[in-house]
Amino acid sequence: MMKFGAAAAAAFAALALATPANAGILDNFQIKVGVSGVLPDESGDPIPVDISDEWVPSAQIEYFFNDHVSAELLCCVATHDVTALNGTIDLGEVSHFPPTVTLKYRWTDFGAFEPYVGAGVNFTTFYDSNPPSGLDVEYDDSFGPALQIGADYRVDEHWFVNFDVRRIWINTDVTISGAVNATDEVDIDPWVVSTSIGYRF
């Protein structure tokens, strides 16, 4: 997880530094901190699963190529309760780290209100699987697409508030062993709803 996080940060920094040398790099960044709801729209094949909704702290960093086009990285960590077969099998908890990078286009013709759309890619790695005694549950990592819609409302030159909705496609093969032995293909496919306070440099 840490290796991927470092690689993602390095790639994002390289993307920013690829702009012309005379650009004010810091001037093109904004950051957001807030709360994100990770709301799975889950399904399992052949075993149905249920994954809990969770609200977690989140952070976003965005780099502007110009007034309309930017790239954004979303980071958060969520821990979910997982059950199978309509709640009859308790699979315990699992944590995941799902950094998501999107390329965004925003409209700047509405004064302080700046709506945008975005599309990109998600990587999700699972860790700290904590099933009940007698079970071992392993989750494969996932790559998938992501879509985004939202808006910034600028309070002044630097500060703003944000509301954002993402749809992220996450697919993982789940291997269960011990008292129960099974393999399940699980589509988690969460809606990620975020509200944040931001600062543009």
C-alpha beads as a LAMMPS data file, in Angstrom:
LAMMPS data file: protein, C-alpha beads

201 atoms
200 bonds

1 atom types
1 bond types

-500.0 500.0 xlo xhi
-500.0 500.0 ylo yhi
-500.0 500.0 zlo zhi

Masses

1 110.0

Atoms # bond

1 1 1 0.000 0.000 0.000
2 1 1 2.742 2.457 0.972
3 1 1 4.715 1.698 -2.214
4 1 1 1.683 2.457 -4.359
5 1 1 0.922 5.628 -2.404
6 1 1 4.478 6.842 -2.919
7 1 1 4.328 5.982 -6.627
8 1 1 1.028 7.815 -7.040
9 1 1 2.409 10.901 -5.304
10 1 1 5.540 10.805 -7.459
11 1 1 3.505 10.463 -10.650
12 1 1 1.277 13.353 -9.655
13 1 1 4.298 15.536 -8.869
14 1 1 5.885 14.644 -12.207
15 1 1 2.668 15.569 -13.980
16 1 1 2.685 18.975 -12.331
17 1 1 6.368 19.599 -13.000
18 1 1 5.870 18.829 -16.686
19 1 1 4.332 22.309 -17.121
20 1 1 6.439 25.190 -18.478
21 1 1 9.336 26.190 -16.257
22 1 1 8.139 29.773 -15.937
23 1 1 4.756 28.736 -14.493
24 1 1 4.180 29.381 -10.811
25 1 1 3.802 25.734 -9.761
26 1 1 2.329 26.402 -6.337
27 1 1 -0.155 28.880 -7.804
28 1 1 -1.748 26.046 -9.772
29 1 1 -2.541 23.793 -6.784
30 1 1 -5.545 23.517 -4.529
31 1 1 -6.165 21.144 -1.637
32 1 1 -9.380 19.957 -0.019
33 1 1 -10.041 18.220 3.294
34 1 1 -13.414 16.930 4.382
35 1 1 -15.607 13.888 4.799
36 1 1 -16.465 11.238 2.203
37 1 1 -19.247 8.689 2.278
38 1 1 -18.113 5.400 0.707
39 1 1 -21.443 3.810 -0.256
40 1 1 -21.008 0.407 -1.953
41 1 1 -23.438 -0.778 -4.623
42 1 1 -22.224 -4.319 -4.060
43 1 1 -22.927 -7.695 -5.660
44 1 1 -21.278 -11.109 -5.462
45 1 1 -21.065 -14.031 -7.894
46 1 1 -21.968 -16.735 -6.993
47 1 1 -22.370 -15.665 -3.329
48 1 1 -24.371 -12.495 -2.534
49 1 1 -22.582 -10.101 -0.162
50 1 1 -23.436 -7.036 1.914
51 1 1 -20.853 -4.301 2.571
52 1 1 -21.525 -1.480 5.018
53 1 1 -21.656 2.215 4.123
54 1 1 -18.943 4.235 5.844
55 1 1 -18.174 7.955 6.339
56 1 1 -14.465 8.718 6.606
57 1 1 -12.039 11.678 6.522
58 1 1 -10.691 12.387 3.039
59 1 1 -8.175 14.614 1.290
60 1 1 -7.849 15.768 -2.315
61 1 1 -5.071 17.558 -4.160
62 1 1 -5.670 19.169 -7.539
63 1 1 -3.342 20.622 -10.145
64 1 1 -4.618 23.136 -12.737
65 1 1 -3.177 23.038 -16.260
66 1 1 -5.328 26.064 -17.107
67 1 1 -8.580 27.656 -15.883
68 1 1 -10.679 24.769 -17.164
69 1 1 -8.592 21.560 -17.096
70 1 1 -7.096 19.976 -13.991
71 1 1 -6.027 16.641 -12.510
72 1 1 -7.094 15.540 -9.040
73 1 1 -6.042 12.817 -6.607
74 1 1 -8.512 11.595 -3.962
75 1 1 -7.220 9.668 -0.945
76 1 1 -9.074 8.092 1.948
77 1 1 -9.098 4.881 3.990
78 1 1 -12.307 3.036 4.878
79 1 1 -13.093 -0.019 6.993
80 1 1 -16.266 -1.949 6.130
81 1 1 -18.299 -4.716 7.765
82 1 1 -18.843 -7.597 5.332
83 1 1 -21.417 -10.405 5.407
84 1 1 -22.475 -13.048 2.861
85 1 1 -25.616 -15.025 2.045
86 1 1 -27.979 -12.308 3.290
87 1 1 -26.161 -11.894 6.575
88 1 1 -25.923 -15.581 7.502
89 1 1 -22.108 -15.642 7.135
90 1 1 -20.084 -13.000 8.980
91 1 1 -16.861 -12.175 7.106
92 1 1 -15.756 -9.581 9.651
93 1 1 -14.121 -6.305 8.624
94 1 1 -11.801 -5.260 5.844
95 1 1 -9.947 -1.987 5.262
96 1 1 -9.089 -0.602 1.848
97 1 1 -7.066 2.259 0.395
98 1 1 -8.606 3.459 -2.911
99 1 1 -6.612 6.378 -4.407
100 1 1 -8.409 7.764 -7.463
101 1 1 -6.988 10.088 -10.123
102 1 1 -9.344 12.017 -12.425
103 1 1 -8.907 14.492 -15.242
104 1 1 -11.470 17.266 -14.794
105 1 1 -13.096 19.977 -16.864
106 1 1 -14.734 22.936 -15.110
107 1 1 -16.927 25.818 -16.176
108 1 1 -15.960 29.297 -14.938
109 1 1 -18.852 31.359 -16.349
110 1 1 -21.027 31.342 -13.207
111 1 1 -19.147 33.653 -10.853
112 1 1 -18.201 32.008 -7.581
113 1 1 -19.938 28.751 -8.580
114 1 1 -17.681 26.423 -10.608
115 1 1 -19.250 23.110 -11.675
116 1 1 -17.091 20.343 -13.156
117 1 1 -17.054 16.797 -14.502
118 1 1 -14.215 14.289 -14.457
119 1 1 -13.107 10.815 -15.504
120 1 1 -10.149 8.720 -14.488
121 1 1 -8.840 5.563 -12.865
122 1 1 -8.926 3.961 -9.421
123 1 1 -6.551 1.565 -7.708
124 1 1 -7.800 -0.205 -4.579
125 1 1 -5.678 -2.298 -2.259
126 1 1 -7.199 -4.246 0.636
127 1 1 -5.508 -4.824 3.990
128 1 1 -6.262 -5.669 7.633
129 1 1 -8.872 -8.279 6.773
130 1 1 -10.263 -9.194 10.188
131 1 1 -12.643 -12.170 9.815
132 1 1 -14.142 -14.124 12.733
133 1 1 -12.135 -16.930 14.312
134 1 1 -11.963 -19.979 12.071
135 1 1 -12.041 -18.054 8.796
136 1 1 -9.392 -16.580 6.532
137 1 1 -10.582 -14.012 3.943
138 1 1 -8.325 -12.568 1.246
139 1 1 -9.195 -9.771 -1.220
140 1 1 -7.364 -9.179 -4.518
141 1 1 -6.350 -5.643 -5.475
142 1 1 -8.411 -3.845 -8.122
143 1 1 -7.986 -1.380 -11.007
144 1 1 -11.065 0.260 -12.501
145 1 1 -12.552 3.410 -14.045
146 1 1 -14.041 6.355 -12.163
147 1 1 -16.463 9.160 -13.066
148 1 1 -17.029 12.398 -11.162
149 1 1 -19.329 15.407 -10.978
150 1 1 -19.251 18.280 -8.506
151 1 1 -18.772 21.964 -7.874
152 1 1 -16.596 24.431 -5.988
153 1 1 -18.112 27.561 -4.473
154 1 1 -15.402 30.177 -4.008
155 1 1 -15.712 32.293 -0.865
156 1 1 -12.742 34.457 -1.835
157 1 1 -9.561 34.240 -3.908
158 1 1 -8.226 31.289 -1.903
159 1 1 -10.964 29.613 0.175
160 1 1 -13.879 27.589 -1.164
161 1 1 -16.357 24.860 -0.255
162 1 1 -16.847 21.753 -2.373
163 1 1 -19.447 19.070 -3.026
164 1 1 -18.481 16.074 -5.143
165 1 1 -19.936 12.711 -6.249
166 1 1 -17.861 9.910 -7.755
167 1 1 -18.823 6.523 -9.141
168 1 1 -15.911 4.094 -8.824
169 1 1 -15.823 0.576 -10.250
170 1 1 -14.024 -1.832 -7.887
171 1 1 -13.914 -5.579 -8.589
172 1 1 -12.144 -8.085 -6.350
173 1 1 -11.862 -11.858 -6.106
174 1 1 -12.515 -12.894 -2.493
175 1 1 -11.082 -16.191 -1.240
176 1 1 -12.658 -17.626 1.914
177 1 1 -11.041 -20.583 3.680
178 1 1 -11.389 -22.338 7.015
179 1 1 -14.809 -23.223 8.402
180 1 1 -16.200 -22.131 5.002
181 1 1 -14.322 -22.582 1.713
182 1 1 -15.391 -20.539 -1.298
183 1 1 -14.260 -18.065 -3.949
184 1 1 -16.483 -15.133 -4.844
185 1 1 -16.188 -12.399 -7.468
186 1 1 -17.352 -9.214 -5.759
187 1 1 -18.265 -5.930 -7.445
188 1 1 -18.117 -3.209 -4.779
189 1 1 -18.733 -0.266 -7.164
190 1 1 -19.209 2.470 -4.542
191 1 1 -20.685 5.918 -4.847
192 1 1 -18.266 8.267 -3.060
193 1 1 -19.989 11.430 -1.851
194 1 1 -17.671 14.137 -0.492
195 1 1 -18.043 17.525 1.133
196 1 1 -14.913 19.557 1.784
197 1 1 -13.325 22.877 2.597
198 1 1 -10.536 23.844 0.207
199 1 1 -7.708 26.293 -0.303
200 1 1 -6.214 27.358 -3.634
201 1 1 -2.672 28.707 -3.563

Bonds

1 1 1 2
2 1 2 3
3 1 3 4
4 1 4 5
5 1 5 6
6 1 6 7
7 1 7 8
8 1 8 9
9 1 9 10
10 1 10 11
11 1 11 12
12 1 12 13
13 1 13 14
14 1 14 15
15 1 15 16
16 1 16 17
17 1 17 18
18 1 18 19
19 1 19 20
20 1 20 21
21 1 21 22
22 1 22 23
23 1 23 24
24 1 24 25
25 1 25 26
26 1 26 27
27 1 27 28
28 1 28 29
29 1 29 30
30 1 30 31
31 1 31 32
32 1 32 33
33 1 33 34
34 1 34 35
35 1 35 36
36 1 36 37
37 1 37 38
38 1 38 39
39 1 39 40
40 1 40 41
41 1 41 42
42 1 42 43
43 1 43 44
44 1 44 45
45 1 45 46
46 1 46 47
47 1 47 48
48 1 48 49
49 1 49 50
50 1 50 51
51 1 51 52
52 1 52 53
53 1 53 54
54 1 54 55
55 1 55 56
56 1 56 57
57 1 57 58
58 1 58 59
59 1 59 60
60 1 60 61
61 1 61 62
62 1 62 63
63 1 63 64
64 1 64 65
65 1 65 66
66 1 66 67
67 1 67 68
68 1 68 69
69 1 69 70
70 1 70 71
71 1 71 72
72 1 72 73
73 1 73 74
74 1 74 75
75 1 75 76
76 1 76 77
77 1 77 78
78 1 78 79
79 1 79 80
80 1 80 81
81 1 81 82
82 1 82 83
83 1 83 84
84 1 84 85
85 1 85 86
86 1 86 87
87 1 87 88
88 1 88 89
89 1 89 90
90 1 90 91
91 1 91 92
92 1 92 93
93 1 93 94
94 1 94 95
95 1 95 96
96 1 96 97
97 1 97 98
98 1 98 99
99 1 99 100
100 1 100 101
101 1 101 102
102 1 102 103
103 1 103 104
104 1 104 105
105 1 105 106
106 1 106 107
107 1 107 108
108 1 108 109
109 1 109 110
110 1 110 111
111 1 111 112
112 1 112 113
113 1 113 114
114 1 114 115
115 1 115 116
116 1 116 117
117 1 117 118
118 1 118 119
119 1 119 120
120 1 120 121
121 1 121 122
122 1 122 123
123 1 123 124
124 1 124 125
125 1 125 126
126 1 126 127
127 1 127 128
128 1 128 129
129 1 129 130
130 1 130 131
131 1 131 132
132 1 132 133
133 1 133 134
134 1 134 135
135 1 135 136
136 1 136 137
137 1 137 138
138 1 138 139
139 1 139 140
140 1 140 141
141 1 141 142
142 1 142 143
143 1 143 144
144 1 144 145
145 1 145 146
146 1 146 147
147 1 147 148
148 1 148 149
149 1 149 150
150 1 150 151
151 1 151 152
152 1 152 153
153 1 153 154
154 1 154 155
155 1 155 156
156 1 156 157
157 1 157 158
158 1 158 159
159 1 159 160
160 1 160 161
161 1 161 162
162 1 162 163
163 1 163 164
164 1 164 165
165 1 165 166
166 1 166 167
167 1 167 168
168 1 168 169
169 1 169 170
170 1 170 171
171 1 171 172
172 1 172 173
173 1 173 174
174 1 174 175
175 1 175 176
176 1 176 177
177 1 177 178
178 1 178 179
179 1 179 180
180 1 180 181
181 1 181 182
182 1 182 183
183 1 183 184
184 1 184 185
185 1 185 186
186 1 186 187
187 1 187 188
188 1 188 189
189 1 189 190
190 1 190 191
191 1 191 192
192 1 192 193
193 1 193 194
194 1 194 195
195 1 195 196
196 1 196 197
197 1 197 198
198 1 198 199
199 1 199 200
200 1 200 201
